[in-house]
């Protein structure tokens, strides 16, 4: 997925937007847990980087 993103926007921009998407995924998870008064952690672990790559890939597909 990262190779496809890099091919569309370039290496530096790909790293920047994937990191921003990753941070957004983390914050979304933390906020949801805080609002639900659940402890951070637990048995369910999400792959935030994979989620971020998918989101960025979807946006790149929409803009091409």
Secondary structure, 3 states (H helix, E strand, C coil): CHHHHHHHHCHHHHHHHHHHHHHHHHHHHHHHHHHCCCCCCCCCCCCHHHHHHHHHHHHHHHHC
